[in-house]
Amino acid sequence: MKEIEQDFEKTAMRVSTVSIAANFVLTVFKLLAGVIAHSGAMISDAIHSASDVFSTIVVIIGIRISRKASDKDHPYGHERLECVAAIVLATILAFTGLGIGYTALGKIVGGDYAGLAVPGRLALVAAVVSILVKEAMYQYTKICAKRIDSSALMADAWHHRSDALSSVGALIGIGGARLGFPILDPVASVVICVFIEKAAYEIFMDAVDKMVDKACDEETEHALIQCAMDQEGVLGVDLLHTRVFGNKIYVDIEIRADGEETLRQAHAIAERVHDSIEKNFPKVKHIMVHVNPG
């Protein structure tokens, strides 16, 4: 178990460090390209990348705190603090998107389309580079997040994907503006806003589900029941309650055994169920087994 925890933190820190470095370079490049090429869409995209740097720092803090061992004030551990980090990240993402959308709508409603600057070619180059880099970061972070089952890291992966999609919107808008439709540059910023808000909502809801003791999926619960039933002395499973706690699972199970068994025999059956579930389901952190007479 200790090795699993160490691998979790090591992987999360490595991915987060790569993410911060890549986003910082992209932010500077896109901001310069947006200013030099007179593209509001690219400047909006740069702001989005800048928010990625800050959000990844939030992820690092959340993961480090969530890995702390149980203590007197937190006997069940600190895993939920990773969900708190994901919620903070989603909030940052949502406000970033709203700010971009508000600025872009102001230009559209203003009606002075002839006065809008036509973006330069550098903005197009920046958009293409951003799409390629952010999609690569999304795939890399998603694979690592799934391997260590980190909701905060998965939220950061979707942040990369939303940035890649927003860059696609920027590319279309900038290209359209260069073809003689300058209004498409701020329209692209509005599209970016929509993608950002969608990602923020999905991240927020996933974190909330893990904060409010949502049950495991049916497939996992069926596997837990089957695991218990496979143990010698178990006649049936009367009740199973599960709850997701951060990236861990808590299990309360009531098994049925022969009512003529002695207390020691019943306890041995419960131990077998406990040990088998703990061995076969690494995500299960705590198991409570109750034995009912059959």
C-alpha positions in Angstrom: 0.0 0.0 0.0 2.8 2.4 0.8 4.4 1.7 -2.6 1.1 2.6 -4.3 0.9 5.9 -2.3 4.5 6.8 -3.3 3.9 6.0 -6.9 0.7 8.2 -6.8 2.5 11.2 -5.5 5.6 10.7 -7.7 3.5 10.4 -10.9 1.3 13.4 -10.0 4.3 15.6 -9.2 6.1 14.6 -12.5 3.0 15.3 -14.6 2.3 18.6 -12.8 5.8 19.8 -13.3 5.7 19.1 -17.0 2.3 20.8 -17.2 3.5 24.0 -15.5 6.6 24.2 -17.7 4.7 23.7 -21.0 1.8 26.1 -20.0 4.2 28.8 -19.0 6.1 28.7 -22.3 2.8 28.5 -24.3 1.3 31.5 -22.3 4.3 33.7 -23.1 4.3 32.6 -26.8 0.6 33.1 -27.3 0.5 36.4 -25.5 3.3 37.8 -27.6 1.7 36.4 -30.8 -1.7 37.9 -29.8 -0.2 41.3 -29.1 2.1 41.4 -32.2 -0.5 40.0 -34.5 -3.4 42.0 -33.1 -5.6 39.0 -32.2 -8.0 39.2 -29.3 -8.8 35.5 -29.7 -5.1 34.6 -29.2 -4.8 36.9 -26.2 -7.8 35.2 -24.7 -6.2 31.8 -25.4 -3.1 33.0 -23.7 -5.1 34.0 -20.6 -6.6 30.5 -20.7 -3.1 29.0 -20.7 -2.0 31.3 -17.8 -5.0 30.0 -15.8 -3.6 26.4 -16.4 -0.4 27.3 -14.7 -2.2 28.5 -11.6 -4.7 25.6 -11.6 -1.9 23.0 -11.8 -0.3 24.6 -8.8 -3.6 24.1 -7.0 -3.6 20.5 -8.1 -0.1 20.0 -6.7 -1.1 21.5 -3.3 -4.3 19.4 -3.2 -2.6 16.1 -4.0 0.2 16.7 -1.5 -2.3 17.5 1.3 -4.5 14.6 0.4 -1.6 12.1 0.7 -1.1 13.1 4.4 -1.6 10.1 6.8 -4.6 9.9 9.0 -4.4 11.8 12.3 -6.4 12.5 15.4 -8.5 15.2 13.8 -8.8 13.4 10.5 -9.1 9.6 11.3 -10.4 8.8 7.8 -7.5 10.5 6.1 -7.3 13.6 3.8 -8.3 12.2 0.4 -11.2 14.6 0.0 -8.9 17.5 -0.1 -7.9 16.4 -3.6 -11.6 16.9 -4.5 -11.4 20.4 -2.9 -8.5 21.1 -5.2 -10.5 20.0 -8.2 -13.5 22.2 -7.2 -11.1 25.2 -6.8 -9.7 24.4 -10.2 -13.2 24.3 -11.8 -14.1 27.6 -10.2 -11.0 29.3 -11.6 -11.7 27.8 -15.0 -15.3 29.0 -14.9 -14.4 32.6 -14.1 -11.6 32.6 -16.7 -14.2 31.6 -19.3 -16.7 34.2 -18.2 -14.1 36.9 -18.4 -13.1 35.9 -21.9 -16.8 35.7 -23.0 -17.7 39.1 -21.5 -14.8 40.8 -23.4 -15.6 39.1 -26.7 -19.4 39.9 -26.5 -18.6 43.5 -25.8 -16.8 43.7 -29.1 -19.6 41.9 -31.0 -22.4 44.0 -29.5 -20.3 47.2 -30.1 -21.0 46.9 -33.8 -17.9 48.6 -35.0 -16.7 45.6 -37.0 -14.8 47.7 -39.6 -12.6 49.0 -36.7 -11.6 45.6 -35.6 -8.0 44.7 -36.4 -7.2 41.9 -38.7 -4.9 39.3 -37.0 -1.5 38.7 -38.4 -0.1 35.4 -39.6 1.8 34.8 -36.4 -1.5 34.4 -34.6 -2.3 31.5 -36.9 1.1 29.8 -36.2 0.5 30.2 -32.4 -2.9 28.6 -32.7 -1.6 25.6 -34.5 1.3 25.1 -32.1 -1.0 25.4 -29.1 -3.4 22.8 -30.5 -0.6 20.3 -31.0 1.1 20.9 -27.6 -2.2 21.0 -25.6 -3.6 17.8 -27.2 -0.3 16.0 -26.4 -0.5 17.2 -22.8 -4.1 16.1 -22.5 -3.3 12.6 -23.7 -0.2 12.3 -21.4 -2.0 13.7 -18.3 -5.1 11.6 -18.9 -3.1 8.3 -19.1 -1.3 9.1 -15.9 -4.5 10.2 -14.1 -6.2 7.0 -15.0 -3.2 4.9 -13.9 -3.1 6.5 -10.4 -6.9 7.3 -10.3 -6.5 10.9 -9.5 -9.6 13.2 -9.9 -7.5 16.4 -9.6 -5.1 15.2 -12.2 -7.9 14.1 -14.5 -9.4 17.6 -14.0 -6.1 19.1 -15.1 -6.1 16.8 -18.2 -9.5 18.2 -19.2 -8.1 21.6 -18.7 -5.5 20.8 -21.3 -8.2 19.5 -23.7 -10.4 22.6 -23.2 -7.3 24.7 -24.1 -6.7 22.6 -27.2 -10.3 23.0 -28.2 -10.2 26.8 -27.5 -7.2 27.0 -29.7 -9.1 25.3 -32.5 -11.8 28.0 -32.1 -9.1 30.7 -32.1 -7.6 29.2 -35.3 -11.0 29.3 -37.1 -11.7 32.8 -35.9 -8.3 34.1 -36.8 -8.4 32.4 -40.2 -11.9 33.9 -40.9 -10.8 37.3 -39.8 -7.8 37.2 -42.2 -10.2 36.2 -45.0 -12.1 39.4 -44.6 -14.5 38.7 -41.6 -12.9 40.4 -38.6 -16.0 39.7 -36.5 -14.9 36.1 -36.4 -12.0 36.8 -34.1 -14.2 37.9 -31.1 -16.7 35.2 -32.1 -13.9 32.7 -31.6 -13.4 34.0 -28.1 -17.0 33.3 -27.3 -16.6 29.7 -28.6 -13.6 29.4 -26.3 -15.7 30.6 -23.4 -18.3 27.9 -24.1 -15.7 25.1 -24.2 -14.1 26.4 -20.9 -17.5 26.5 -19.1 -18.4 23.0 -20.2 -15.0 21.7 -18.9 -15.5 23.6 -15.6 -18.9 22.1 -15.1 -17.8 18.5 -15.7 -14.8 18.9 -13.4 -17.0 20.4 -10.7 -19.7 17.7 -10.8 -17.1 14.9 -10.7 -15.5 16.4 -7.6 -18.9 17.0 -5.9 -19.9 13.3 -6.5 -16.8 12.3 -4.6 -17.4 14.7 -1.8 -21.0 13.6 -1.1 -20.4 9.9 -0.6 -21.7 8.7 -3.9 -21.8 4.9 -4.2 -19.5 3.0 -6.5 -20.6 2.0 -10.0 -22.7 -1.2 -10.2 -19.9 -3.2 -11.8 -17.6 -2.6 -8.8 -20.4 -3.4 -6.4 -21.2 -6.7 -8.2 -17.5 -7.6 -8.1 -17.3 -6.9 -4.4 -20.4 -9.1 -3.7 -18.9 -12.0 -5.8 -15.6 -11.7 -4.0 -17.4 -12.1 -0.7 -19.5 -15.0 -1.9 -16.4 -16.8 -3.1 -15.1 -17.1 0.5 -15.6 -20.3 2.5 -18.4 -20.1 5.0 -20.3 -17.2 3.3 -23.9 -18.2 2.6 -25.0 -14.9 1.1 -24.6 -11.1 1.1 -27.5 -9.4 2.9 -26.4 -5.8 2.4 -23.6 -3.8 0.7 -23.0 -0.1 1.1 -20.1 1.6 -0.7 -19.0 5.3 -0.8 -16.3 7.0 -2.8 -14.0 9.0 -0.5 -11.7 11.1 -2.7 -10.1 8.4 -4.9 -10.6 5.7 -2.3 -13.6 3.4 -1.5 -15.2 2.6 1.8 -17.2 -0.6 2.1 -19.8 -1.8 4.6 -21.0 -5.3 4.0 -23.3 -7.7 5.8 -22.7 -11.4 5.1 -24.7 -14.4 6.1 -23.1 -17.5 7.7 -24.3 -20.6 9.5 -26.0 -19.6 12.7 -24.6 -22.7 14.5 -21.0 -21.5 14.0 -19.0 -20.3 17.0 -18.0 -16.7 17.5 -14.4 -17.6 16.5 -15.6 -19.3 13.3 -17.8 -16.4 12.4 -15.0 -14.0 13.0 -12.6 -16.1 10.8 -15.2 -16.0 7.9 -15.4 -12.2 8.3 -11.6 -11.9 8.2 -11.4 -13.9 5.0 -14.0 -11.6 3.4 -12.1 -8.5 4.7 -8.7 -9.7 3.5 -9.9 -10.9 0.1 -11.6 -7.6 -0.7 -8.6 -5.6 0.5 -6.3 -7.8 -1.7 -8.4 -7.7 -4.8 -9.5 -4.1 -4.7 -6.6 -1.7 -4.1 -8.9 1.3 -4.1 -10.7 0.0 -1.0 -9.3 1.8 2.0 -11.7 0.6 4.7 -14.0 -2.4 5.1 -16.5 -3.2 7.7 -17.8 -6.8 7.7 -20.9 -7.7 9.8 -22.0 -11.4 10.1 -25.7 -12.3 10.2 -26.8 -15.8 11.3 -28.2 -17.8 8.4 
